[in-house]
Amino acid sequence: MQNSNQQKLHAALSALQQQDQYRTLPMLHHQGRHVIVDGRPLLNIASNDYLGLGMDSALQRTFFDQLHQADSLPKMSATSSRLLTGNDNELMALESDLAAWYERAATDTKSALVFNSGYHANIGILPALTALPVPTLILADKLVHASIIDGIRLCQNRACHYRRYRHNDAAHLAELIAQAGAEIERIIIVTESIFSMDGDRADLAALVALKRSDSRIELYVDEAHAVGVLGETGLGLAEETQTLAEIDYLVGTFGKAFASVGAYLFCTKDIKAWLINQMRPLIFSTALPPINHAWTRFILAKMPQLQHKRAHLADISQRLSQAIPPAHQVSQPAPQHYQSPIIAYVLGDNAATVAKAKALQAAGFYALPIRPPTVPKHSARIRLVMNACVSMDDCQHLISQL
């Protein structure tokens, strides 16, 4: 007979199924720009491989050919944390390459620090920063990623407090800043540059203006969905809006447009040194395999020259965004200018969203339903994600299915 805890677990799982919120791991086979599901090739419009580099087998062969020509091959595992023996030459070279990439687009000199993932970065940076006994107020956009929320919750310093401001509402943010008493010595504004579920942009210029109005303010910007996608050299929304020099903590990831794995932070040398001494996910995790860092460096070297992919991605993304019926848009009216490759097709109801995803799959598109708690209640949607391998004809066919 099941004990009471097992019964409660079974009942909770059943409730998720009844609410159309039950998740399972998909059985997938990838074949170029398609995902093979039940023997059928479906065009992949669900991944974050924005530039299509993860689908480029010729690019991968070039990388391996270069490896074979080298004097020695990168190790397949770091086998320990960076503070022990995991700080391989490839990893240090990657941080140097990242710093040089940043300096080409900014006037100041900063350092790069590489982590195992964007989640590691976001759950570790803020707790480490607030380990200093400085009265701190964190002000986070209402729609920041779960990893950032988890990082904020891990800030255990009694001198640290946090509040959420309404999504992209600079006026509300200014009110919260004005309410911060004289006892607050540091205010950290936290935002994504491209929001992962709505696909809209933060107003970095407005945030920079707020920063200039109060010497206590620091900016923490997660560019996970913008790096590689926006900017002349692919450095993200901060490069495009010329706000790089004003951002104190710029986080990016390699697991999306870079088609690799890992994450990084641009910051001052002192902040980098502090994180190496205080950031638990960095200190207590085995470093990523050097071969992964070698692949990331290979992609990074090409990133500034991929403007043609970014331009095509912008074109098809804007066409799709403008074709979303008003009743299914995140906001009214739809933005007239290109936001990002992430286009939300909002249906609200969980069952209707699942049904629409199945209809799109039947039409040849691998599109997935996104439901609460990933998104707010009554805002279930299909997260349509464009990539540079989607042709104009593909885009028009998708539009016809909406």
C-alpha positions as CSV (number, residue, x, y, z in Angstrom):
1,M,0.0,0.0,0.0
2,Q,1.3,3.4,-0.9
3,N,2.2,5.7,2.0
4,S,0.6,9.1,2.3
5,N,3.6,11.0,0.7
6,Q,3.5,8.8,-2.4
7,Q,-0.3,9.3,-2.7
8,K,0.2,13.1,-2.4
9,L,2.8,13.0,-5.1
10,H,0.6,10.9,-7.4
11,A,-2.3,13.3,-6.9
12,A,-0.1,16.3,-7.6
13,L,1.1,14.7,-10.9
14,S,-2.5,13.9,-11.8
15,A,-3.5,17.5,-11.1
16,L,-0.7,18.7,-13.5
17,Q,-2.1,16.4,-16.2
18,Q,-5.6,17.7,-15.7
19,Q,-4.4,21.3,-16.0
20,D,-2.5,20.6,-19.2
21,Q,0.7,21.5,-17.3
22,Y,2.3,18.1,-17.2
23,R,5.8,17.9,-18.8
24,T,7.7,15.0,-20.2
25,L,11.1,14.8,-21.8
26,P,10.8,14.5,-25.6
27,M,12.4,11.7,-27.6
28,L,14.1,13.6,-30.4
29,H,16.6,13.0,-33.2
30,H,18.2,16.1,-34.8
31,Q,18.9,16.2,-38.5
32,G,20.2,19.6,-39.7
33,R,17.5,22.2,-39.3
34,H,14.8,19.5,-38.6
35,V,13.8,17.5,-35.6
36,I,12.6,14.0,-36.3
37,V,9.5,13.2,-34.3
38,D,7.8,9.8,-34.9
39,G,9.6,9.5,-38.1
40,R,8.5,12.9,-39.5
41,P,11.0,15.8,-40.1
42,L,9.7,19.0,-38.5
43,L,11.3,22.4,-39.0
44,N,12.8,23.3,-35.7
45,I,11.4,26.6,-34.5
46,A,11.7,25.9,-30.8
47,S,15.4,26.0,-30.0
48,N,17.6,29.0,-29.2
49,D,20.1,28.2,-31.9
50,Y,19.5,31.6,-33.4
51,L,22.2,31.7,-36.0
52,G,21.8,28.0,-36.9
53,L,25.4,27.3,-36.0
54,G,24.4,24.2,-34.1
55,M,22.9,22.8,-37.3
56,D,26.0,23.5,-39.4
57,S,27.8,20.1,-39.8
58,A,30.3,21.7,-42.2
59,L,31.3,24.2,-39.5
60,Q,31.8,21.4,-37.1
61,R,34.0,19.4,-39.5
62,T,36.1,22.5,-40.0
63,F,36.6,22.8,-36.3
64,F,37.7,19.1,-35.9
65,D,40.0,19.4,-38.9
66,Q,41.7,22.3,-37.1
67,L,42.0,20.3,-34.0
68,H,43.7,17.4,-35.8
69,Q,46.2,19.8,-37.3
70,A,47.2,21.2,-33.8
71,D,50.1,19.9,-31.8
72,S,47.9,18.6,-29.0
73,L,44.2,18.0,-28.6
74,P,42.1,19.8,-25.9
75,K,41.2,17.5,-22.9
76,M,37.7,16.0,-22.9
77,S,37.2,16.8,-19.2
78,A,38.5,19.4,-16.8
79,T,38.3,16.8,-14.0
80,S,38.2,19.5,-11.2
81,S,37.2,23.0,-10.3
82,R,39.0,26.0,-11.7
83,L,40.6,26.7,-8.3
84,L,42.2,23.2,-8.4
85,T,43.4,21.9,-11.8
86,G,40.5,22.9,-14.0
87,N,41.8,26.2,-15.2
88,D,43.0,25.0,-18.5
89,N,44.8,27.1,-21.2
90,E,41.8,27.0,-23.4
91,L,39.6,28.5,-20.7
92,M,42.1,31.3,-19.9
93,A,42.5,32.0,-23.7
94,L,38.7,32.2,-24.0
95,E,38.5,34.8,-21.3
96,S,41.2,36.8,-23.0
97,D,39.4,36.5,-26.4
98,L,36.1,37.7,-24.8
99,A,37.8,40.7,-23.2
100,A,39.3,41.6,-26.6
101,W,35.9,41.3,-28.2
102,Y,34.4,43.6,-25.6
103,E,37.1,46.2,-26.0
104,R,36.6,46.5,-29.7
105,A,33.1,47.8,-29.0
106,A,33.8,49.8,-25.8
107,T,36.2,52.4,-24.7
108,D,36.9,51.0,-21.2
109,T,38.9,47.9,-20.3
110,K,37.1,45.1,-18.4
111,S,37.7,41.5,-17.7
112,A,35.7,38.4,-18.6
113,L,34.9,35.5,-16.2
114,V,33.6,32.2,-17.7
115,F,31.1,30.0,-15.9
116,N,29.5,26.6,-16.6
117,S,26.1,27.9,-17.6
118,G,23.8,30.9,-17.5
119,Y,22.0,29.4,-14.5
120,H,25.3,29.1,-12.7
121,A,26.1,32.7,-13.4
122,N,22.7,34.1,-12.3
123,I,22.5,32.0,-9.1
124,G,26.0,32.9,-8.1
125,I,26.9,36.5,-9.0
126,L,24.3,38.4,-6.9
127,P,24.8,36.3,-3.7
128,A,28.6,36.9,-4.0
129,L,28.2,40.6,-4.6
130,T,25.9,41.0,-1.6
131,A,28.2,39.0,0.6
132,L,29.9,42.4,1.2
133,P,28.4,44.1,4.3
134,V,27.0,47.0,2.2
135,P,23.3,47.9,2.6
136,T,21.9,46.9,-0.8
137,L,18.6,47.2,-2.6
138,I,18.1,44.9,-5.7
139,L,15.4,46.1,-8.1
140,A,14.5,43.4,-10.6
141,D,12.2,43.5,-13.6
142,K,9.1,41.5,-13.0
143,L,9.8,39.2,-16.0
144,V,13.5,38.3,-15.4
145,H,14.5,34.7,-15.8
146,A,13.9,32.1,-13.0
147,S,17.7,31.8,-12.6
148,I,17.9,35.4,-11.6
149,I,15.1,35.1,-9.2
150,D,16.8,32.1,-7.6
151,G,20.0,34.1,-7.3
152,I,18.2,36.9,-5.6
153,R,16.6,34.5,-3.2
154,L,20.1,33.2,-2.3
155,C,21.2,36.6,-1.2
156,Q,21.3,36.0,2.6
157,N,23.0,39.2,3.8
158,R,20.6,40.9,6.2
159,A,21.7,44.2,4.6
160,C,20.3,43.1,1.3
161,H,16.7,43.7,0.2
162,Y,14.9,43.3,-3.1
163,R,11.8,44.5,-4.9
164,R,10.3,43.8,-8.3
165,Y,9.4,46.6,-10.7
166,R,6.7,46.4,-13.3
167,H,8.0,44.9,-16.6
168,N,9.8,47.5,-18.6
169,D,8.3,50.3,-16.5
170,A,11.0,52.9,-16.0
171,A,8.6,55.2,-14.2
172,H,7.8,52.6,-11.6
173,L,11.5,51.8,-11.3
174,A,12.2,55.5,-10.7
175,E,9.6,55.5,-7.9
176,L,11.2,52.6,-6.1
177,I,14.6,54.3,-6.4
178,A,13.2,57.5,-4.9
179,Q,11.8,55.5,-2.0
180,A,15.2,54.0,-1.2
181,G,16.3,55.7,2.1
182,A,19.7,57.2,2.8
183,E,20.7,54.0,4.6
184,I,20.8,52.2,1.2
185,E,24.4,52.5,-0.1
186,R,24.0,50.4,-3.3
187,I,21.1,49.8,-5.7
188,I,21.5,47.0,-8.3
189,I,19.0,47.2,-11.2
190,V,18.6,43.7,-12.7
191,T,17.1,43.1,-16.1
192,E,17.4,40.9,-19.2
193,S,18.1,42.7,-22.4
194,I,15.9,40.4,-24.5
195,F,13.2,38.7,-22.4
196,S,13.1,35.0,-23.0
197,M,9.4,34.4,-23.1
198,D,8.0,37.7,-24.5
199,G,10.9,38.4,-26.8
200,D,10.8,42.1,-26.1
201,R,13.7,44.4,-25.3
202,A,14.6,46.3,-22.2
203,D,15.0,50.1,-22.6
204,L,18.7,50.1,-21.8
205,A,19.0,53.9,-22.5
206,A,16.3,54.6,-19.9
207,L,18.1,52.4,-17.4
208,V,21.4,54.2,-18.1
209,A,19.7,57.5,-17.6
210,L,18.4,56.4,-14.2
211,K,21.9,55.2,-13.3
212,R,23.3,58.6,-14.0
213,S,20.7,60.2,-11.7
214,D,21.9,58.3,-8.6
215,S,25.5,57.4,-7.8
216,R,24.4,54.4,-5.8
217,I,23.0,52.6,-8.9
218,E,24.7,49.6,-10.7
219,L,23.3,47.8,-13.7
220,Y,23.1,44.0,-14.1
221,V,22.1,43.0,-17.6
222,D,21.6,39.5,-18.8
223,E,22.2,39.4,-22.5
224,A,21.6,35.6,-22.9
225,H,19.2,36.0,-25.8
226,A,20.8,39.0,-27.4
227,V,24.5,38.0,-27.6
228,G,25.2,36.9,-31.2
229,V,21.8,38.2,-32.3
230,L,22.1,41.9,-31.9
231,G,24.9,44.5,-32.4
232,E,27.3,45.1,-35.2
233,T,29.7,42.4,-34.0
234,G,27.1,40.4,-32.1
235,L,27.8,41.7,-28.7
236,G,24.1,42.2,-28.0
237,L,21.7,45.0,-27.2
238,A,24.2,46.9,-25.2
239,E,26.4,47.2,-28.3
240,E,23.5,48.2,-30.5
241,T,22.3,50.9,-28.0
242,Q,25.9,52.0,-27.2
243,T,25.4,51.4,-23.5
244,L,28.2,48.9,-22.9
245,A,30.4,51.2,-20.9
246,E,27.5,51.9,-18.5
247,I,26.7,48.3,-17.6
248,D,28.5,47.1,-14.5
249,Y,27.6,43.4,-14.8
250,L,27.0,42.1,-18.3
251,V,26.1,38.4,-18.5
252,G,26.0,36.4,-21.6
253,T,25.7,32.7,-22.5
254,F,27.3,30.3,-25.1
255,G,24.4,27.8,-25.2
256,K,22.2,29.8,-27.6
257,A,23.5,31.8,-30.6
258,F,27.0,30.4,-29.9
259,A,25.8,26.8,-30.2
260,S,28.1,25.8,-27.4
261,V,27.9,25.6,-23.6
262,G,28.8,27.9,-20.7
263,A,28.3,31.6,-19.8
264,Y,30.4,34.6,-18.9
265,L,30.4,38.0,-17.2
266,F,32.0,41.2,-18.3
267,C,33.1,43.2,-15.2
268,T,35.9,45.1,-13.6
269,K,39.1,43.2,-12.5
270,D,38.2,43.7,-8.9
271,I,34.7,42.2,-9.3
272,K,36.3,39.3,-11.1
273,A,38.7,38.7,-8.3
274,W,35.9,39.0,-5.7
275,L,33.7,36.4,-7.5
276,I,36.7,34.0,-7.8
277,N,36.9,34.2,-4.0
278,Q,33.2,34.2,-3.2
279,M,31.0,32.7,-5.9
280,R,30.0,29.3,-4.8
281,P,28.9,27.8,-8.2
282,L,32.3,28.8,-9.6
283,I,34.3,27.6,-6.6
284,F,32.6,24.2,-6.1
285,S,31.9,23.1,-9.7
286,T,34.1,21.1,-12.0
287,A,35.0,23.3,-14.9
288,L,33.7,22.6,-18.4
289,P,35.8,20.4,-20.7
290,P,38.6,22.3,-22.5
291,I,37.3,21.0,-25.8
292,N,34.1,22.9,-25.2
293,H,36.1,26.1,-24.6
294,A,38.0,25.4,-27.8
295,W,34.8,25.2,-29.8
296,T,33.5,28.4,-28.2
297,R,36.7,30.2,-29.1
298,F,36.3,28.9,-32.7
299,I,32.8,30.4,-32.9
300,L,33.8,33.6,-31.1
301,A,36.4,34.3,-33.8
302,K,33.7,34.1,-36.4
303,M,31.0,36.0,-34.6
304,P,31.8,39.5,-35.8
305,Q,31.6,38.4,-39.4
306,L,28.1,36.8,-39.1
307,Q,26.2,40.1,-39.7
308,H,24.5,38.5,-42.8
309,K,23.0,35.9,-40.6
310,R,21.8,38.5,-38.1
311,A,20.3,40.5,-40.9
312,H,18.3,37.6,-42.3
313,L,17.2,36.6,-38.8
314,A,15.9,40.1,-38.2
315,D,14.0,40.1,-41.5
316,I,12.1,36.8,-41.0
317,S,11.6,37.6,-37.3
318,Q,10.0,40.9,-38.0
319,R,7.8,39.5,-40.8
320,L,6.5,36.8,-38.4
321,S,6.0,39.2,-35.5
322,Q,3.9,41.6,-37.7
323,A,1.8,38.6,-38.9
324,I,0.6,37.6,-35.4
325,P,-3.1,38.4,-35.0
326,P,-3.7,41.2,-32.5
327,A,-5.7,38.9,-30.2
328,H,-2.6,36.7,-29.8
329,Q,0.0,39.3,-29.3
330,V,1.8,39.9,-25.9
331,S,1.2,43.6,-26.1
332,Q,-1.1,46.1,-28.0
333,P,-0.1,47.3,-30.4
334,A,2.7,45.1,-31.8
335,P,6.2,46.8,-31.9
336,Q,6.9,48.3,-35.3
337,H,10.6,47.7,-35.1
338,Y,12.5,44.4,-34.8
339,Q,12.7,43.2,-31.3
340,S,14.2,39.7,-31.3
341,P,13.9,36.2,-32.9
342,I,11.5,35.2,-30.0
343,I,7.8,35.7,-31.1
344,A,5.1,34.9,-28.6
345,Y,1.8,33.6,-30.0
346,V,-0.4,33.9,-26.9
347,L,-3.5,31.8,-26.6
348,G,-4.0,32.1,-22.8
349,D,-5.7,28.7,-22.2
350,N,-3.5,25.7,-21.6
351,A,-5.6,23.2,-23.6
352,A,-5.9,25.6,-26.5
353,T,-2.2,26.2,-26.5
354,V,-1.4,22.5,-26.5
355,A,-3.9,22.0,-29.4
356,K,-2.3,24.8,-31.4
357,A,1.1,23.3,-30.9
358,K,-0.1,20.0,-32.2
359,A,-1.7,21.7,-35.2
360,L,1.6,23.4,-36.1
361,Q,3.5,20.1,-35.7
362,A,1.0,18.5,-38.1
363,A,1.8,21.3,-40.6
364,G,5.5,20.5,-40.3
365,F,6.8,22.8,-37.6
366,Y,8.4,21.7,-34.3
367,A,6.6,24.3,-32.1
368,L,6.0,23.8,-28.4
369,P,3.5,25.1,-25.9
370,I,4.8,27.2,-23.0
371,R,2.5,27.2,-20.0
372,P,2.5,28.4,-16.4
373,P,4.5,28.5,-14.2
374,T,7.1,29.3,-16.9
375,V,4.8,32.2,-17.9
376,P,2.1,34.0,-15.9
377,K,-1.3,32.4,-15.5
378,H,-3.7,32.8,-18.4
379,S,-0.8,33.7,-20.8
380,A,0.1,30.2,-22.2
381,R,1.6,30.6,-25.6
382,I,3.5,29.1,-28.5
383,R,7.1,30.4,-28.3
384,L,8.0,30.8,-32.0
385,V,11.7,31.0,-32.3
386,M,13.3,32.0,-35.6
387,N,16.8,31.0,-36.6
388,A,19.0,31.9,-39.6
389,C,18.3,28.5,-41.3
390,V,14.7,29.3,-41.7
391,S,14.1,30.5,-45.3
392,M,11.7,33.2,-46.4
393,D,9.4,30.5,-47.9
394,D,9.4,28.7,-44.5
395,C,8.5,31.9,-42.8
396,Q,5.6,32.5,-45.2
397,H,4.3,28.9,-44.7
398,L,4.4,29.3,-40.9
399,I,2.5,32.6,-41.2
400,S,-0.2,30.9,-43.3
401,Q,-0.7,28.4,-40.4
402,L,-1.4,31.2,-37.8
